[in-house]
Amino acid sequence: MDTDERSVRASPYAAGTGESIRETACSFTSPSWLVFPIFHAMIIGVPKEIKSQEHRVAMLPAAAAQLAKRGHRVLVETGAGLGVGVPDEAYQQAGVEIIPDHAGVFAAAEMIVKVKEPMPEEYPLLRRGQILFTYLHLAASLPLTEALAASGATCIAYETVDVKGRLPLLEPMSEIAGRMSIIVGAYFLEKHKGGKGVLLGGVPGVLPGKVVVIGGGTSGVNAARMATGLGADVTILEVDLERMRFLDITMSTAHTLFSSEASLTELLPGVDLLIGAVLVPGSKAPKLVTREMLRMMNPGSVVVDIAIDQGGCVETSRPTTHDDPVFVEEGIIHYCVANMPGAYARTATQALANVTCRYVETLAEHSLADAVKRQPELLSGINVLDGKITCRAVAEAHGMPYSPPSF
């Protein structure tokens, strides 16, 4: 998910750019209800997510209605919104066409808007000239990277859209994953779930549980906020000194410590809950906790690896699902669900729709080159174009040739 152990340094409380959706799509400010002529009417497809226990949907009726008013065709697969409590009828009232089959959405649409990366059965459904706009996390999956390159589709990743060091399309999910990490970590610390039986907040006369958060970015800060709110003893490991000063001022009840192997080695024997919240945008997460280091923790302790989408920052981590979320290695409970925000599908969908809709509108109304001119941050989101890997971090992760995006 997100925290920025190395490169992204921005306040997790930063607001958006201040531009309205309509201001972004047009060259002048105007009332949001006014419908303008568009340069191109696009067919936009919203398929139902088929990843295990993924209930989010990429577009809500309000955003779909705006696109429909502007002359675009929006196709939504039957039942795509049921996981967040939105029936097909709500989409139909917004001017959306309901498509009964999964493949039909891909076949008809010029742009596919999703939440999660395509599953293997979806690879053959993508085609040259089609735009795919979704979370991709390509550095963690060579097969997916190769499949998208072979498809010829233009693949734009939410998680690498960069606005002056911020990742605005990733931040909402990082906030949810960070807050959720403490909830699930506290749950699996319960004795009947195999944990140590430690209550994070403690009680009068009993010391609180110890939580260590690796990374002081968006998800790390949100994890720390939740943990301090429960009364836990919280330490945040970070490498950016300015970031640590910010954390020290805004989170006075948490401790900050410069992140190093020595620091981790010193802390691990007393840790009850370890949160891995590290992000190098577009790249695989660095393995900061080795198996040998994990053995220093007491049995029944819990690791929540938020970075698992990017390969995980703990050597022993491997992706799990909401159906079977944990496993035990070296006596330590690992929670490594690759789509953590999907557990809170309604909140996550609303948060995601808030930040993606203006980009969807821009991509729908302009050629890719013009869309990038209007919103330059989209350039950093392009991971695959015309069969080439156009994200340097992804290319380096897989030892593949890198080609700068060109239109």
C-alpha positions in Angstrom: 0.0 0.0 0.0 1.7 3.2 1.1 4.3 4.7 3.3 7.3 6.4 2.1 10.4 4.9 3.5 12.5 6.7 0.9 10.9 9.0 -1.6 7.4 10.2 -1.2 7.3 12.9 1.4 4.0 14.7 2.0 1.6 15.3 4.7 -1.0 12.5 5.0 -3.5 15.1 5.8 -2.9 17.1 2.6 -6.0 18.1 0.7 -6.5 17.7 -3.0 -5.2 20.1 -5.7 -8.2 22.4 -5.2 -9.4 21.8 -8.7 -13.0 20.7 -9.2 -13.7 17.8 -11.5 -15.2 20.2 -14.0 -12.3 22.6 -13.8 -10.0 19.7 -14.6 -11.9 18.5 -17.6 -12.4 22.0 -19.1 -10.2 25.0 -19.5 -12.3 27.4 -17.5 -14.3 27.4 -14.3 -18.0 26.8 -14.5 -21.0 25.4 -12.5 -20.7 21.6 -12.0 -24.2 21.1 -13.3 -23.5 22.7 -16.7 -22.9 20.2 -19.6 -20.2 21.2 -22.1 -19.6 19.8 -25.6 -16.9 17.2 -25.6 -14.2 16.4 -28.1 -14.9 12.6 -28.2 -17.6 10.4 -26.9 -16.0 7.3 -25.3 -17.3 3.9 -24.3 -16.2 3.3 -20.7 -16.5 -0.1 -19.1 -16.8 -1.0 -15.4 -16.5 -4.7 -14.9 -17.3 -6.6 -11.7 -14.1 -7.3 -9.7 -13.3 -11.0 -9.7 -10.3 -11.0 -7.3 -11.1 -13.1 -4.3 -13.2 -11.2 -1.7 -12.9 -8.0 -3.7 -16.3 -6.2 -3.3 -15.3 -2.7 -4.3 -16.5 -1.2 -7.6 -14.5 1.3 -9.7 -17.3 3.8 -10.3 -20.4 5.0 -8.4 -23.6 6.2 -10.1 -22.9 9.9 -9.4 -19.7 9.8 -11.4 -21.3 7.6 -14.1 -24.1 10.1 -14.4 -21.7 13.0 -15.0 -20.0 11.0 -17.8 -23.4 10.1 -19.4 -24.5 13.7 -19.3 -21.4 14.6 -21.3 -22.3 12.1 -24.0 -20.2 9.1 -23.0 -21.5 5.6 -22.9 -20.9 3.9 -19.5 -21.2 0.1 -19.4 -21.4 -1.5 -16.0 -21.5 -5.3 -15.5 -24.5 -6.8 -13.8 -24.0 -6.8 -10.1 -20.8 -4.8 -10.1 -22.0 -2.5 -7.3 -23.8 -5.0 -5.1 -20.8 -5.4 -2.8 -21.1 -1.8 -1.8 -24.8 -1.7 -1.7 -25.4 -0.2 -5.1 -28.0 -2.1 -7.2 -28.1 -2.2 -11.0 -31.2 0.0 -10.9 -29.2 2.9 -9.4 -26.8 2.8 -12.3 -29.6 2.6 -14.8 -31.2 5.7 -13.3 -27.9 7.4 -13.8 -27.9 6.7 -17.5 -25.7 3.6 -17.4 -26.1 0.5 -19.6 -26.0 -2.8 -17.7 -24.1 -5.5 -19.5 -24.9 -9.1 -18.4 -21.5 -10.7 -19.0 -17.9 -9.9 -18.0 -16.3 -10.4 -21.4 -19.0 -8.2 -23.0 -17.8 -5.2 -21.0 -14.2 -5.6 -22.1 -15.2 -6.3 -25.7 -17.3 -3.1 -26.0 -15.4 -0.6 -24.0 -12.6 1.7 -25.2 -11.5 2.3 -21.6 -11.7 -0.2 -18.7 -11.9 1.3 -15.2 -11.3 -1.2 -12.4 -10.2 -1.3 -8.8 -7.7 -4.2 -8.8 -5.3 -5.6 -11.4 -6.6 -8.0 -14.1 -6.8 -11.6 -13.1 -5.3 -14.2 -15.4 -8.7 -15.0 -17.0 -9.0 -11.3 -17.9 -5.6 -11.1 -19.7 -7.0 -12.3 -23.1 -9.9 -9.7 -22.8 -7.6 -6.7 -23.1 -6.6 -5.5 -26.6 -4.4 -3.0 -28.4 -5.7 0.6 -28.3 -7.8 0.0 -25.1 -7.0 2.0 -21.9 -6.9 0.2 -18.6 -7.1 2.4 -15.6 -6.7 0.6 -12.2 -4.3 -0.4 -9.4 -1.6 -2.6 -11.0 1.4 -3.0 -8.7 3.3 -4.5 -11.6 6.7 -4.7 -9.8 5.3 -7.6 -7.7 4.1 -9.7 -10.7 6.2 -10.6 -13.8 3.3 -12.6 -15.4 0.9 -9.7 -15.1 3.5 -7.3 -16.5 4.2 -9.6 -19.5 0.5 -10.1 -20.2 -0.2 -6.4 -20.2 2.7 -5.7 -22.5 1.5 -8.5 -24.8 -2.0 -7.1 -24.9 -0.9 -3.8 -26.4 -3.3 -1.9 -24.1 -2.4 1.4 -22.5 -2.1 0.6 -18.8 -2.3 3.4 -16.3 -1.7 2.6 -12.6 -3.4 4.5 -9.9 -0.5 3.9 -7.5 2.1 5.7 -9.7 0.2 8.9 -10.5 2.5 11.4 -8.9 1.6 15.0 -8.0 4.7 16.8 -6.6 5.7 13.8 -4.5 2.2 12.8 -3.5 0.4 9.7 -4.7 -3.2 11.0 -4.6 -4.9 7.9 -6.0 -3.1 5.7 -3.6 -3.4 7.8 -0.5 -7.1 7.0 0.4 -6.4 3.3 0.2 -3.3 3.7 2.3 -5.2 5.6 4.9 -7.7 2.7 5.1 -5.0 0.0 5.2 -3.1 1.8 7.8 -6.1 2.2 10.1 -7.2 -1.3 9.4 -3.8 -2.8 10.2 -4.2 -2.0 13.9 -7.7 -3.4 14.0 -6.7 -6.8 12.4 -3.4 -6.8 14.3 -5.2 -6.4 17.7 -7.7 -9.1 16.7 -5.0 -11.7 15.9 -3.2 -10.9 19.1 -6.1 -12.5 20.9 -5.1 -15.8 22.5 -7.9 -17.8 20.8 -6.6 -16.7 17.4 -3.1 -18.0 18.2 -1.7 -14.7 19.4 0.1 -13.7 22.6 -3.1 -12.6 24.4 -1.9 -9.0 24.7 -4.4 -6.1 24.8 -2.8 -3.2 23.0 -4.1 -0.6 25.3 -3.3 -2.5 28.5 -5.3 -1.8 31.7 -4.4 0.1 34.9 -1.4 -1.7 36.5 -0.5 -3.5 33.2 1.7 -2.0 30.5 0.2 -1.5 27.1 1.2 -3.6 24.1 4.2 -2.4 21.9 3.5 -1.5 18.3 6.3 -0.8 15.8 5.5 0.9 12.5 8.1 0.7 9.7 7.6 3.8 7.6 6.1 7.2 8.4 4.2 7.8 5.3 0.4 7.8 4.8 -0.4 4.2 5.9 2.3 4.3 8.6 0.9 7.5 10.1 -2.7 6.2 10.0 -1.6 2.9 11.7 0.2 4.9 14.4 -2.8 7.2 14.9 -5.0 4.2 15.5 -2.5 2.4 17.7 -2.0 5.5 19.9 -5.8 6.0 20.0 -6.0 2.5 21.6 -3.4 3.4 24.2 -0.6 1.3 22.8 3.1 2.1 23.1 4.0 3.1 19.5 7.3 3.6 17.8 7.6 4.8 14.1 10.7 4.0 12.2 11.6 6.5 9.5 14.6 7.6 7.5 13.6 11.2 6.6 14.5 13.6 9.3 12.1 16.3 8.3 9.3 13.7 8.3 10.3 12.6 11.8 10.1 16.3 12.9 6.6 16.4 11.4 5.6 13.2 13.2 7.1 14.4 16.5 5.0 17.6 16.4 1.8 16.0 15.2 2.0 12.7 17.1 3.5 13.6 20.4 2.3 10.3 22.1 4.3 8.2 19.6 8.1 7.7 19.5 10.2 8.2 16.4 13.4 6.4 15.7 15.7 6.5 12.7 15.1 3.3 10.6 18.0 1.0 10.4 18.7 -2.7 10.9 20.2 -2.0 14.2 17.1 -0.1 15.4 14.9 -2.9 14.3 17.1 -5.6 15.9 16.9 -3.7 19.2 13.1 -3.3 19.1 11.9 -6.7 17.8 12.3 -8.8 21.0 9.7 -6.6 22.7 7.3 -6.0 19.8 3.7 -7.3 20.0 2.5 -5.9 16.7 4.8 -5.1 13.8 3.4 -3.0 10.9 5.3 -3.0 7.6 4.3 0.2 5.8 7.0 0.8 3.3 6.7 2.1 -0.3 9.1 2.9 -3.0 6.7 4.1 -5.7 6.3 1.6 -8.6 9.1 -0.6 -7.2 9.2 -3.8 -5.2 9.2 -3.1 -1.4 12.6 -3.5 0.2 12.9 -6.5 2.5 13.7 -4.8 5.7 12.8 -7.6 8.1 14.7 -10.9 7.4 13.7 -14.3 8.6 16.6 -14.2 11.1 15.3 -10.9 12.5 11.8 -12.3 12.8 13.1 -15.1 15.0 13.9 -12.4 17.6 10.2 -11.7 18.1 8.2 -13.7 20.8 5.9 -16.5 19.5 2.4 -15.2 19.1 3.4 -11.8 18.0 1.7 -10.4 14.8 3.1 -8.9 11.6 0.8 -7.0 9.3 2.6 -6.4 6.0 0.7 -3.5 4.3 3.4 -3.5 1.6 2.4 -6.9 0.3 0.9 -5.5 -2.9 4.5 -4.5 -3.8 6.0 -7.8 -2.7 6.1 -7.1 1.1 8.8 -5.7 3.3 9.1 -8.8 5.4 11.1 -11.7 4.0 8.6 -14.3 5.1 5.5 -12.5 3.7 3.4 -14.0 1.0 0.1 -12.7 -0.3 -3.1 -14.0 1.4 -6.8 -13.3 1.0 -9.7 -12.2 3.2 -10.9 -15.8 3.1 -7.6 -17.1 4.6 -5.8 -14.0 5.8 -3.0 -15.3 8.1 -0.3 -17.9 8.3 2.5 -18.6 10.8 6.2 -18.5 10.1 8.8 -18.7 12.8 6.0 -18.7 15.4 4.8 -15.3 14.2 1.3 -14.6 12.8 1.5 -13.0 9.4 -1.4 -11.0 8.0 -0.6 -10.3 4.3 -3.9 -9.7 2.5 -3.2 -8.1 -0.8 -6.4 -6.0 -1.0 -6.9 -4.9 2.6 -9.2 -2.0 1.9 -11.6 -4.4 0.2 -12.7 -5.5 3.7 -14.3 -2.0 4.1 -15.6 -2.0 0.5 -18.2 0.8 0.8 -15.9 3.3 2.5 -13.0 2.3 0.2 -15.1 2.7 -3.0 -16.4 6.1 -2.0 -12.8 7.3 -1.1 -11.5 5.9 -4.4 -14.2 7.4 -6.5 -13.5 10.8 -5.0 -10.0 10.9 -6.4 -10.3 9.0 -9.7 -13.4 10.5 -11.3 -11.7 13.7 -12.6 -8.9 11.6 -14.3 -11.5 9.2 -15.8 -13.2 12.2 -17.3 -10.1 13.7 -18.7 -9.0 10.4 -20.3 -12.5 9.9 -21.7 -12.6 13.3 -23.4 -9.1 13.7 -24.8 -6.5 11.7 -26.6 -3.8 10.3 -24.3 -1.3 13.0 -25.3 -3.8 15.8 -24.7 -4.9 14.2 -21.4 -1.3 14.2 -20.2 -0.9 17.9 -21.3 -4.0 18.8 -19.2 -3.0 16.7 -16.2 0.7 16.0 -16.4 0.7 13.7 -13.4 -1.0 11.1 -15.7 2.4 10.6 -17.4 3.8 9.0 -14.3 0.8 6.7 -14.1 1.5 5.1 -17.6 3.2 1.8 -16.8 2.6 0.0 -20.2 2.2 1.6 -23.6 2.2 -0.1 -27.0 3.7 -3.2 -25.6 6.6 -1.4 -23.8 7.3 -0.9 -20.1 7.1 2.8 -19.5 7.6 2.8 -15.7 11.3 2.6 -14.9 10.8 1.0 -11.5 8.7 -1.8 -13.0 11.3 -2.4 -15.8 14.1 -2.5 -13.3 12.1 -4.9 -11.0 11.8 -7.5 -13.8 15.0 -6.8 -15.7 13.0 -5.7 -18.8 13.8 -2.9 -21.2 12.5 0.6 -20.2 11.0 2.9 -22.8 9.9 6.5 -21.9 6.2 7.1 -22.8 5.9 8.7 -26.3 2.7 9.6 -28.1 
